[in-house]
Amino acid sequence: MENRRGKGLSFAKRIYKPRIIGLGVGCISVMGAMHPLSLPAWVWALLLFNGYAWAHVAYLMSTRSPFPYQAEQRNFLYDSLFGGFWAAATQFTPLTAVTLVSMMAMNNVAAGGRRLFVRGLLAQAAGVGVAWALFGIRFNPQVDLVEVYTCLPMLTLYPMLIGMVCYELAIKLSEHKRALSALSRIDSLTGLLNHGSWKDLLSLEFHQRQQQQGVATIALIDIDHFKRINDTHGHIVGDTVLRQLSHELRQHLRENDLAGRYGGDEFCVILAQTPLEKAAQIMEHMRETFGNYRHPHIPELRVSLSIGLAGFEPALSDAAAWLNAADRALYVAKRNGRNRVNASADAVAYPA
């Protein structure tokens, strides 16, 4: 409910300024067509209200409503009702009538699509009926120079304003799309890449290494006895440990290294342009730092990491084979007592 109200308020705020400008310049167009007609003073007062006060009244009606979006949709119908009224009141003078009807139609399509467009046409027809009931059915095919000049602001400024609003909305939608795309690639708990995104980047890194024949290392990281942490201290503490490890990864890795959450308590890292020996040193330092972590409310809690490393080799058939090499190295680290870094084929090992 609150989320829907927030979206409705945002919609009302976006409409507020264009309505002020549109009604203001539209009022000038109607004045140009009304000046040769003998209309009562209350009609001119109504025109001034519609042109320079209605936008503010409509905004207050929307923002004070429990359903701002629906209130704003009604306001568009009132706009159309007024538009039809002024077109008929000015005796359907061609330039003014076409300007009013087309601009109202453009508003309704932009704000509510086909449905609001059709409802707007019905509201315009109702406005025409009211004007005809008050002033009679009259048509004036003449267009004088004053009417031309007073319609120019509406024909030039308002389409530019609508275009600007649509452009800004398109930019915001593009930003939201990029943000949603980024969120779909991120693990919500740790803020690192999720399993699928990391594997996609691993495949990309593998093909780049094949083409460029450079060096790179991948690491698989496992929190030792993580199930025991969850069983003993609860999943909230377990989540804290996972977030701590993700924090350590961000602290120890460079900007072009890619870290992800591979599974429940397994993490993975692509260390770009890093030979196996250098990667082992980086991971060993991280293992030691993480081992010093103390939970603020559970000082007796101890954590450690087992890490398997595999450097890129041209003989590897694909990214899955590269990942399997790191997985075998991780298995050896666990088999040899955990809390250690082990490289593929036991090339480098750092016991605890």
Stockholm file with secondary structure:
# STOCKHOLM 1.0

chainA/1-352         MENRRGKGLSFAKRIYKPRIIGLGVGCISVMGAMHPLSLPAWVWALLLFNGYAWAHVAYLMSTRSPFPYQAEQRNFLYDSLFGGFWAAATQFTPLTAVTLVSMMAMNNVAAGGRRLFVRGLLAQAAGVGVAWALFGIRFNPQVDLVEVYTCLPMLTLYPMLIGMVCYELAIKLSEHKRALSALSRIDSLTGLLNHGSWKDLLSLEFHQRQQQQGVATIALIDIDHFKRINDTHGHIVGDTVLRQLSHELRQHLRENDLAGRYGGDEFCVILAQTPLEKAAQIMEHMRETFGNYRHPHIPELRVSLSIGLAGFEPALSDAAAWLNAADRALYVAKRNGRNRVNASADAVAYPA
#=GR chainA/1-352 SS CHHHHHHHHHHHHHHHHHHHHHHHHHHHHHHHHHTTSCCCHHHHHHHHHHHHTHHHHHHHHHHTSSSHHHHHHHHHHHHHHHHHHHHHHTTTCHHHHHHHHHHHHHHHHHHHHHHHHHHHHHHHHHHHHHHHHHHCSCCCCCCCHHHHHHHHHHHHHHHHHHHHHHHHHHHHHHHHHHHHHHHHTBCTTTSSBCHHHHHHHHHHHHHHHHHHCCCEEEEEEEETTHHHHHHHHCHHHHHHHHHHHHHHHHHHSCTTCEEEECSSSEEEEEEETCCHHHHHHHHHHHHHHHHTCCCSSCTTCCCCEEEEEEECCTTCCSHHHHHHHHHHHHHHHHHTTSSSEEEGGGSSEECC
#=GC SS_cons         CHHHHHHHHHHHHHHHHHHHHHHHHHHHHHHHHHTTSCCCHHHHHHHHHHHHTHHHHHHHHHHTSSSHHHHHHHHHHHHHHHHHHHHHHTTTCHHHHHHHHHHHHHHHHHHHHHHHHHHHHHHHHHHHHHHHHHHCSCCCCCCCHHHHHHHHHHHHHHHHHHHHHHHHHHHHHHHHHHHHHHHHTBCTTTSSBCHHHHHHHHHHHHHHHHHHCCCEEEEEEEETTHHHHHHHHCHHHHHHHHHHHHHHHHHHSCTTCEEEECSSSEEEEEEETCCHHHHHHHHHHHHHHHHTCCCSSCTTCCCCEEEEEEECCTTCCSHHHHHHHHHHHHHHHHHTTSSSEEEGGGSSEECC
//
